[in-house]
Amino acid sequence: MSDKTIRLTVAQAIVKWLDNQFIDIDGTQTRICGGGFGIFGHGNVTCLGETIYDYQDSLPLYRGQNEQSMGFAAAGYAKYHLRRRFMFCTASAGPGTANLLTAAALAHANRLPMLMLCGDTFLTRLPDPVLQQLEHFGNPTLGVNDAFKPVSRFWDRITHPAQIIQSLPAALNTMLDPADCGPAFIGLPQDTQGWAYDYPESFFDKRVHHIRRQAPDSHEINQAATLLKSANRPMIIAGGGVQYSGAVKELRQFAQTHQIPVVETIAGRANLLNNDDLNIGPIGVTGSNSANTIAEQADVILAVGTRLQDFTTGSWTAFDKDAKIIGLNVGRHDAAKHLSQPIVGDAKRSLPELSQALAHYAGPIEWMAKAQGERAKWDDYVAENCKPGNRPNSYAQAIGTVNDLCAKRDRVVAAAGGLPAEVTANWKTLDVGTVDVEFGFSCMGYEISGAWGARIAQTEQEPDQDTIVFIGDGSYLLMNSDIYSSVLSDKKLIICVLDNGGFAVINKLQNNTGNESFNNLIADCPTIPKPFAVDFEAHAAAMGATAETVANPAELGEAFKRAKASDKTYVISMKVDAHEGWTAEGHTWWEVGTPEVSDKPNVREKHKEIEDGRKRQRTGI
């Protein structure tokens, strides 16, 4: 190792080091960091901005409109790249950095890599209190950036230039770890950013990284195989981890060899194609009758790459109480949930080993036939549910219309509100890995911003395909400024705004728990004397997009064809019914808190009804 040094500021050293980190993806070396999203302020422009300027070609910086949306875009980028590449986000000290908190939580919940390089107050404290500093009278070391500790997988504050020699590799190793993957936060005090240090030149040598593939323990494989061999009604739950592992082929081969029906989580929604005879449909609260029917009867469940959140498990009522679970996951925490027989290992490596241990075991023919029969019935329901004219304009009609017209590798993005459920239930997967329904944190505002990040990634690999956004009026109004970002950066999106007049899915929950409509639909807000609808077409056009308003699914289809032919972001607005426009089938029980005491008869009745559903709930930890 050379003893030569190079004198750089902390900011210069961070960016130079990032520029020299590569990853091997299928034999091709690619820079791990695809660039960044940034909004400059006094906490990051003078030092970090000074050096990023010199790396514009290799680490392009996209100018954000809102720090929260920058983080969403970084998450969308990482998800597209299956966690093998990431973007950094840089924000100024104070409110700029604080705006990233929600995005950090989203990345943490979804186990996505994102590097935050954020301004901080002065280490010397000589000018305190400075602009935008949050003072804690009894603890001067505490600031806004400490709020990121619970929503980061790695957190550090650079108090000396030498620290980054340890901190940067530790942050990257966290972001690339299959089990611990998540956001990394590095606080950069404004004075420390500009301090110089004699760094070893070898620190900046090109380094090529690989994603670790953890081999399973042979004892765990054998235990799981013994359990699975006892199954008369086996089932596989395929989660998002299947795609992150690159194990879709291995999953299908395993299911085919052992004749085990597969159901998908929300995150695993595009593991298998719609017409795959092993695919029995999406499971859980936003699932399908087909998947939920066999889940109720399954006696051994192999859960692959899923964290088994409540929407997957129906708050742990979707399965028979006596059913046994095998948890195959790179994360020990997820593999052992609900007293599962764990297999801690990479899915791509573990599934073939488990298959070998199973030898000639295959699920009963009649069980697979039953599962496929249930799926055929669900397909008939979806076809009718998505048919234009079967009821007032609905989410399902819009989804079906777009689904019939989109290309095989087009990417669909949805997030909060009613659309995640409707996309999960009704979208027919045309190719692997083409669906991004952000329901890990279920975050309003992710839709457009996450799609912008995904589109940046998509243009690196599939520039001829489109990124399609389904978004409700509520999420649109919360965060829409990346329509402007997409136009500025020439990253085309197709955005379908489905306007139901407010927060209609929460209004549905409100009504379903016996409550009167209140403060969710615009028409039901007593503080709004004169309700009116937003002109989404005019609003999107003002940000540079091509936009139009349509009256029904037929017009939506024609508009979507024009959007496909367009070379810039295209926004299509259509009103949908807030009351009759929902997919009525495919739901499991879901635990929500309801009042035990109320003077409203409907609330008391619904409380009893919900509590009665608890009888099926598993109580294992």
N, C-alpha and C positions, 0 to 999 in steps of 0.2 A: 504494500500500500504506500502510495506517495505521501511524503511529508509536506508537499506544497500546499499553500493556502491561498485563498482569494478573499479579499475584503469586500463585504457586501452588507447592505442594511438587512434587517430582519425581513422586510417586505420583499426585497430583491431576492433574498435566499429562498423564501417560500415559493415564489413563482418559478424561479430557475429550477428548483427541485421538482416541482409538479411537472414542468415541461419535459423532464427526463424519466418519467415513470411510464412504463409501457405494460401491456398485457398481451399474452398469447391467446388468441381466440381462433381455434381450429387451424393452427399453424401460421396464422398471420399476426404479426406484431402491430398493435394499435396503441396509441397514446390513451392511457386510462382516463384522464381528464379530458372531456370534450370541449372544455372552455368554461365560461361562467355567465352568470346573470348578475348585473350590478346596478345599484343606484348609489351615486357618490354623494358624500357629505363631508363635513370637516373632519370626521373620524376615520375616513379611508381614502380620500381623494389625493392628498398631498404625497403620501408615501406609497401605499398599495397601488393607487392609480398611476403614479409615476412609473412603476415598473411594468404593470400590465400593458401599458402603452407599447412597450418594446416587444411584446409577445402576441400581437394581434393576429398574426398568421397561424400560429400553432395553437393558441389558446384564445379563440375569439370571445369577446365580451358582448353579450346581448344586453342592451339597455332595457331595464324593466320599467313598469309604470307603478308597481306596488311591490314592496318587499315580500309580502305574503304570497302573491301570485308568482314571484320569481322562484320561491321555494317549491310551489306546486309544479312549475315548469321543470325544475330540476328533478322532481320526483317522477314526472311523466317521462322524462328523458331516460332516467335510470331503469324504469320499469320496461320501457321498450327494449333496452339493451340487456334485459334479464340480469341486472345488477352487476354486470361485468364492466360497465363504464359509468361515470358520474360527471356531474357539473358542480362547480363551486358557486356559492352565492356570497356576494360581498355587500355589506350594508354599513351605514355610518353608526356612530355611537348614539345611544338613546333610543328614540322612537323608531328609527329606521331598523335597527337590529331587533327591537321588541316586536316589530311587525312580522318577523320570521318565526315567532314562537309556534303559531298554528301550523305552519308548514313543517316545522321540525317534528311536531307531534304526529302529523300525517305520515312523514317518512319513518318515524319510529314505529308506529302502529303497523305499517305495511312492510317493515324490515327493508327499507330502501336506503342505498348510500347517497349521501349529500354532504358536501363539505361547506361549512359556514366560516367565512373569514370576516370577522366583524370588529368594528371599532370599539374601543373601550376608553375609560377615563385615564388620566395621566398616572403612570406608576409612581412618579415622585410626589404627587399630591400638592406640589407647590402652587399651582394655579387654582386649586379647589376653592369653592365649587365651580365647575366649568359648565358651559352651555350643555343642557340636556342631561346633566348628571343627576342621578337619583341618590340622595344622601341618606345613609342610615347612621343615626347619631351615635349608637353604641357599638357599631361595627363598620369602620371605614373601608374594610376590604370588600364589603358586600355591595353589589350593584345589580343593574337590570340583567346583565349577562349571566348572573348566577341562576336566573330563572330557567336557563336552558339545561341545567343539570338533569332534571327528571325526564326531559324529552330528547336527550342525546345519548348515544351509545358510547361516545368518547367526548370528554370535555377538558379543556385546558385553557389557561390564561398565560400568555408569554410574558414573563417578568424579567427574563434575561435572554439575550440573543442566542446563547448556546443551547437553550432549551429545545429549539426546533430540531436539533440533530436527533433527539429522542422522540419528540412529540409528533413530528410529521410521519415517520414510519409507523408509529403506534396508531395514529388516526387512520392511515391507509390500510393497515392490517385489519383494523376493526371493520372498515367499510367493505373489505373483500372477504371477510370471514362468513361462510355460509350460515353459521349458527348465530353469530352476534351482529350480523349486518344491520346497519342503521346509520343515522346522521352523526357526523362528527363536528364539534363546535370548537373553534379556536379564537379566543378573545385576544385582540391586538391593541394594547394601550397605545394611545396616540404618540407618546414619546418613544416607546419601545420600537414601534414600527420603523422609525428612522435611525435607530442606533445601529452602529456597524460592528462587525466582528470578523475575525480572520477564520473563515470556515475552511475545513479540509476540502481540497478540490475533489477528492474521491467521493465526498458526500453527494456530488452532482453527477456522478457517472450514470450513464444509462442503465436502468435496471428493468428487467422483464419479469413480470409477476404471473403467477398461475393461480386459478381458483382451487382451493384445497378440496379434494374429494375424500371424505372420511369413509374408511372401510368399516363395515358393521362388525360387531363382536360375534364370533361363531356361536357362543352360547345363546345369545339373544336370537340369532337366526334359527337355531334348532328349537328353542322354546316356542317361537312364533310359528314355525312349521308344524310342530306337534299340535298346537292349538288350531291352526287353519285346517289341518287334515281331519279334525273332528267335526268340521262344519257341514251341515246339510243345506244351509241357506247363506252362503258367503256373499259378501258385498265389498266393493272397493270404493272408498271416498277419495277422489283425486283433487288435490288442492293446488294452489299456485306454486308451491314448492316443486311440483313435477316439472313445470316449465323452467324455473330457475336452475334446476339441476340438469336441464336438457334431457330429461328422461321420458319424454312422451313416447318414443319408440319402444323403450323398455317396458313402460306401463302397458301399452297395448299388447305387446308380445306376451307379457305375464298374464293379462286377462284372457287373451285368446287361448294360450296353452292350457290354462287351468279352468277355463270356462266360468269366469266370475264376472257378473255384471258390474259396470262402473257408473257411479254417479259423480257429479261435479259440484264443487263449492263455487261461490261467486268468483273468487280469485282464480279458480281453476276452470273457469267457464269455457275456455277454448283449448282444453287438453285434447279432446276428441272431436272429430267433425260431427255435424248434425246427423248425417246419414250412416254413421258407424253403428253396426248392429250390436256393439258392446256398450254403447252410450245410452243409458237409461234416463238421462235428464238431470237437471239441477236439483239439488236437495235443499230442504229447510224451509224457513219462513218465506223466502222469495223463490221457492223451488217449483217442483212439478208434482202432480198427483202420482206419476209413475215412480219417480225416485223415492218419494215419501212413503208410498205403499210398500215397496220392498224393504225400505229402511225399518219400517215397523216390524217386519217379519224376519229380518236377518238375524242369524244367531252368532256369526263371527264377522266382524267388520275390520278390514284393513284400511286404516286412514293414512294416506301417503301425502306428505308435504302440506299438511293443513294444521292450523292452530285451533281448530274446532271451536270457533266463536259461536255465539248464541244463534245467529241467523243460519248457521249450518246445522246445529244440533236441535233447533227448535227449543232453545233454552233447556236442552237435555231431556226433551220429551219425544224426540223423533225416533228413538230406538227402544226396543224391548228392554226392560230393566235387567233381564238376565243375559242380554247379549254381551259377548266378549269383544274387546277392542284391542287391536294391535296397532301401535303408533309408530310408523316409520317416518323418522324426521332427523335432520341434522342437528336440530336443537333438542337437548335433553329435556328442557322445560316443556316443550310441546309433545315430545314422544311419550311422556309418562302421564299425560292428563287422564283423569277419570279411571285410575287404576289400570291403565292400559299395559299390555305386555309390550315393552319398548324395544324398538330397533333403532339405536342411535347411529345414523349413517346416511351417506349420500344415496338418494333414490336410484341414480343411474348405476351405482355399484351394488346396492343392496337388493334391488328387485331380481336381478339374475341369480344372486346367491340364494335368495329365498326360494326362487323357482327350482333351483337345483335340489335344495333340501326337501321340497315338496314331492319331487320325483314325478310319479304318474298321477298324482291327485288331480281330480277335476270335479267341479261342482255338478250336482245332478242336472241332467238334461231338462227335466221338467221345471226346475227352478229358473234356469236361463230362459226357457220358453215363456214362463209366467212374466218375467221381467220385461221381455221384449213385447209381449202382448200389452202390458201396461204402457209401455212407451208408444206403441202404435195408437192406443186410445188418446194419449197426451198429444201426439202429433195432430190428430183429428181436432182436438180442442183448440190447439194453437192456430191451426188453419182457419177455423171459424172465428176465433177471437180476434185475429188480425184482419178479417175480411172487411173492406170498406163498406159502409152503409148498414152494418149489422146493429148499430146503435149510434148515438151522437159521436162526434169526433173523439178518438181515444188515443192514448199513448201507443197501444198495441197496433192500431191501424197505421200509425206513422212509422213505427218500427218495422212492421211487415212490408210496407211500401218501399222503404229505403233498402231493406234487406234483399228484396227482389231485384233491385237495380244496381247495387254496389258491386265492385269487383272483388275477386276472391281474396286478395291481400289487403284490401282497405281495412283500416283500423277504426274501431268504434270506441268512443270514450263516453262514460257517464259517471255520475258520482252521487250526490245527495238527493233527497226527495223521493218521489215515487218512481223515477226512471230507472234506478238500479234494479228494483224488483221487476219492472216491466221488461227491461232489456234481458235480464237473467232468465226470465220465464219464456220470453217470446223470440229472442234472437236465434236464428239458425246459423251456427258456426260454419263458415265456408273454408277456413284454413286455420291451422294451429297458431295460437298466440296472437290472434287478431282482435281480442276483446279486452278492454281495460275498464272494468267497473270498480271504481275506488270505493270499497265499502269497508276497508279496514278502519278508517277514521270517519267515513261517511261525511266528507267535508264539502259543504257548499262553497262554490267558487273554484273547485278543482277543475271542473269540466273544460273550460276554455283555456285556462292557463296550463293545465296538465297536457292538454292536446297540443298546445303550442310547443311545449318541450318535446313531446312525442314526435311532432312533425319535424322538428330540428333533427332528431335522431333518424326519423324515417327518410329524410332527404339524403342522409349519409349512405343509406343502403338500398332504399326502394323509392327513388324520387318520383316514379311514375304512378305510385299509389296515392290514395287520399286518406286523410284523417277526418273522421266524421264524428261530430259532437251531438249528443242528445242532451238538452238542457231545458229545465223549466224556467218560468219567468222569475221565480223567487231567487234561484241561484244566479240567473243572468243579472238581476239587479244588484245582487251582492258583489259580484266581481265580473266585469266585462271588458276591462281596459286592455286585455291582451288581444282583443280583436284588432285594436290599433297596433299592438306589438307584431301581430302576425302579418299585417299589411306592410308595416315599416320594414320588417326583416324578409319580406317576400317568402313567407312560409304559409302557404295556402291551407285554410281549414274550410270544411263545410259544416256549418252550425245550424242545427234544427232547433229553433226555440218553440217549445210547446207550452202555450200560455193558458193556464187554467185559473188565472185570476187570484193568485196568492200562494200560500203554503198549503196546497190542497191535500197532500198526503198526511200532514199532521192534523188537518181538519178531519180527515177520514178516521184517524186514530182517536181524535177527540170524540167524534160521534160514536165510534165503535166501543168506547168505554162509557157510554151513556150521557156524555156531556153535550150541551148545545154548542153550535158553531160560534166561536168567539176569537177574534184577534188573529185569525189565520187567513181566511179569504178576505180580500180587500172589501168586499161587500158586507162583511160581518164585523168590521171594526167600528165601534161606536165613536171613536175619536176622528173618524173620517166622514165629514158631513156630505161631501160630494165625490163619491168614488168615480174614478175614470181609469181607462186602460192606457198603458204606455204604447207609443208607436215604435215598436222594436225595429221596424224597417228603417224609419228615419234616423233612429239612434245609431244603428249599425252603419248606415250610409255616411253619417257624420264622421265616423272613425275610419272611413276609406274603404269599407267593404262594399261589395255589390250585395244588394238586399232586396227582398220582395216578400209580400204577404200573400198567403194562399188561404182559400176558404175550406178546403177539404182534402182528403188523401189523394184524390185523382190529380188535383192541381199541385199537390206536394210532389207527386211523382214527376210531373213535367218540369217543375222547378228544380228538382234534384238532378235531372238530366242536364239542365242548363248549368247547374253548379259544377257538375263533373267536367263539363266542357270549358269552364272558366279557368283563367290562370291566376286568379287571386281569391282571397277569402270571400265566401259567399254565405249569407245569412238568410234563412228561410223561416218565417214566423207563421204559425198556425194556432188558432185557438182550439183547445180540447175541453171536454166536459169535466167539471170538477167532481161530479157526483156519480155519474154512470159510466165513466170512462176507464174503469179499473179491471184488471185481470182478477176474476173472482175465485179461480181454482188454484190449487197447488200450494196452499199455505199450511204450515204447521202452527202449533201453539207457540206463542211468544210471551215471555214474562215481562209485564210492565207493572209499575206500581200504581195501584188504584186505592181510593179512599175506603178504609174499613168502616168509617162512619160518615154518613151523608144524609141530608134531608131530601135528596132528590131520588125518587124511586128508580129511575132508569140507571143511575150511578150504582145504587145498591144491587140492582139486578145484574149488572155487568160485572161488578166486583165478585159476586158469587159465581158467575159463569167462569170468570178467569181463574178463580181459586179452585174450581172443580177440575180445571185442566191440569192443575199441579199434581194430580194423583199419578200421572204418568212420569213425573220428573225423576230422573236418576239423581241420587244424592252422593255419589262418589266424588272425591275431590279432584 
